[in-house]
Amino acid sequence: MKKKIILFLPLALILTVCALLFVGLQQDPKKIASALIDKPVPEFFQADLQNPDQIVSNKNLPKTAHLINIWGSWCYYCKQEHGLLLELAKQGVQIVGLNYRDKRQNALEYLQHWGNPFLFNIDDSRGKLAMQLGVDGAPETYVVDKYGVIRYRQSGALDRKIIENVLLPELEKLK
């Protein structure tokens, strides 16, 4: 009897691993859970990208539902979604930029060339605030309510489908 159990143990282990992998593959990789969902944006005091002598903090965040978008001039996918961010800003969506691990001059040139959809940009060249937010990479977008609480996290580039089916409904719920 012990020999039969020993023979089937590796098979049971392999089947368990396969089942876990199968379940993991069913998950949407862009819908990454965040430990900060339903928690306030971490406290920060960092330079404003356009006005480095000015410090911005949580107190500067809009008092209405808004987006925080993590971006970098070096980020290919950030360039892909940038036009959509400009459209959202024209529609009245308030967006705060978090310029992630970038050289200030490169970021300023990028905004000058492509346009600036952001109310203001947090200079996070060292990645300090991004680390507190749990950023995996750029781009990422957070939906934040009027109290400064994170309600949704989108990892990866935005597209029209995500904006129309996820972000805008999330923002609408928070009005």
N, C-alpha and C positions, 0 to 999 in steps of 0.2 A: 504494500500500500504506500509506504514512504517513497519507494522508487517511482511510482506513478505520479505522486505529487511533485517530486523533484523534476520529473520529465516535463510536466505541464506548467511549471513555474515560469520558465523562460517564455513560453507561448503566451501565458497570461500577461506577463510584463510587456511583451511586444504589442499585444492587442490593446493594452491600456495606453501605451505611448501613442499608437496610431489613433485611438479615439480622441486623445487630447489634441493631437495635431489637427485632426479633422474639425474639431470644435473651434480651434484657433483660426483655421482658414476661413471659417464662416463669418468671422468678425470683420467689420468694415475698418480698414487700417486708418482711414481719415477721421473716424470717430474715436479718438483716443480719450479715454477717461482722464480726468485731471483731479488730483487731490484737492485742488482749489475751487472746484465747482461748489457753488453756494457758500463761498468764503470771500472775504474782502480782498481786493487787489492788495498785494503786499505793500507795506509802507516803503516809500522811496523819496529820496531827495537827490535829484540828478540834474545835470546841466541841460538846458534847452539847446537843441541842435543848432537852431538858427541864431540864438542869442546865448552864447556859452557863459556869459557873465550872469545870466538869470538862472536861478535854480527852480525847477518844477517839482511838484510833489503831488500826492493824492488830492490835496486841496484844489489843484488845478483841473482835476478831472471834471467833465461836464456833470451837471446835476440832473441829467436826463439819461435815458438808455443810450448807450454808445458802443462803439467798437474800439478795441485796441488791436492794432495790426503790427506784427513783428516783421520787419523787412530789412534788407541790406542792398546797397547798390551793386554788390557782387553776386547777388542771388538771381539766378535765371528765372525761377518760378515767380519771384516777386515782380519781375518785369512783365511777365505774362498777365498777372492779375492787376497791374497798376491802372490800366484803363478802366477796369471795372470799379476800382476804388474812386477814381475821379468821377465816374457816373453816379456812384452812391452819394458822394459829397454834394454833387449838383442837386440831387434829390432831397438834400437836407439831412442825410445821415451824418451824425457827428463821429469822426474818426480821429483817434489819437495814434500817432505813429511811435513805434519803439524801434529806433535805428540800432540794429543788432550787430555787434562785432564788426564795425565798419570804420573806415577813416572818415573823419568829419568832412574834409574837402571833397572826397568822392561822393558822399551822400548829398552835400549841397549842390554839386554839379548835376547829379542825377535829378534832384527835385527841380532845378532850374531848367533842365532839358525836357523832362517828361511831365512836369506839372506837380503841384503839391495838393493832395486831397486832405491833408491832415490839419486839425485845429492847431496842434503843436507837435513837435517831435522830441521824444526823450532820447538824449544821447546815451546809449548803452554800449559804448565801444568796448568795454571790458566784460560785458555780458552779465553784470551783477543782478540787475532786475530780471533779466531773462531766466537766470538760474533760479531765482526765487519763484518765478512763475512756472517753472518746470518745462521751459521751452526745449523742444527736441531739435529744432532747426527752423530756418525761415523758409517760407512764410508760415505764420500762424496767426489766427484771428480769434479774439475773445469778445463775447457779448457781455457787456457789463451793465448792470441796472443803475438807477438814479442814486442808489445808496453806495455805489462803488463795489458791489458784490458781483463776482463772476458767475454768470448763468450758463454759459456755453463756451466750448473750445473747439475750434476747427483747425486741424493740423493739415498743412499742405495748401496749395494754391486754391484760391476761390475761382469758381466759374459761375456762369449765369444760373445754372440749375441749383447750386448750393445757395447762392444769394436769394433766389426766388423761393425755394422750398424750405430753406433752413434759417438763414440769417434774418431776412425781413420778417418772417413770422415770429421768430424769437424776439426781435425788437418790438414788434407790434404787441406781443403779449405783455411787455414791460411798460407800456404806456399807461 
